[in-house]
Amino acid sequence: MKDLVDKINAEFASFQSEAAAQVEKGNKAAGTRARKSALELSKMFKEFRKASVEASKK
């Protein structure tokens, strides 16, 4: 589960930098990358939720 949290943190850092580039500089390609990161984050959050529920049952 720690590995998953590390992946989530790395992906979130990527999302933050790309979103900032889009907002501050108007970089359209960065917006596309930010949306892709957001989609990956949502998948990882679902995986985290599943792992968390399993861990709480033990």
Buried (B, 14 or more C-beta within 10 A) or exposed (E): EEEBEEBBEEBBEBBEEBBEBBEEEEBEEBBEBBBBBBEBBEEBEEBBEEEEEEEEEE
